[in-house]
Amino acid sequence: MNITRIETFDEHELLTRLATTRLRGHGQPLIYANARLELVRKVDPATLFPAQRYVLDQDHHTIRDLYHAFQERGIDLFGLEGGVLFWRADPEAPGGEEGPIPFIPPIVEMSHEPDGRIVPLINDGMHRVYTAMKMGRTLNIVLVHDVPVEYPYYAHALSKGWDEVVALAELPDQFVKKSYRDPVQYKALFRDFNAVFDGIQKERKKTNPGELRPGAG
């Protein structure tokens, strides 16, 4: 991977920007307006709860390759004290660049689940967490406390945790990615991290059955 340049930003900027995150629906409130965000260091990835039933091999390999590329530059992507923006050579434009591409610690909310548990639920960074786990690494995370109970994360924690997560070459049709809290308009509770760090969330292939509609509410 041909990384052409890197910019870093600190913990304060990371948390300040994430505090401006809005919901996609419900009038687009600032979901973390009264929440507490903190950078937690050296977390065991196996202790975090996934909501997503899959990881993609290509994305896992990309994170792994990025990790090694940044290690050569003295930056530990699993131990970030803030975040990075990087640019890479554009193969379709000689001398050109793609970027800035953001890379930040995974975002984890303390989530109230239907069975009464409060668990650290991965909101963003599933492949970062998975890759760290596969590499036997701890990682830094952004942990969010006191999220409004009326605006929970849009999917439940998987009942069997990581045992329910499958590694796929690509998403098959009719694959239900998550257990949605509101199957009718599940994306209304979606956290729009892309509006804060452009490109941090990827648009995946739409595979959910027709009865699941990603309305904004």
Buried (B, 14 or more C-beta within 10 A) or exposed (E): EEBBEBEEBEBEEBBEBBBEBBBBBBEBBEBBEEBEBEBEEEBEBEEBBBBBBBBBEEBBEBBBEBBEBBEEEEBEBBBBBBBBBBBBBBEEEEEEBBBBBBBBBBBBBBBBBEEEEEBBBBBBBBBBBBBBBBBEBBBBBBBBEEBEEEBBBBBBBBEEBBEBBEEBEEBEEEBEBBBBBBEEBBBBBBBBBBBBBEEBBEEEEEBBEEEBEBEEB
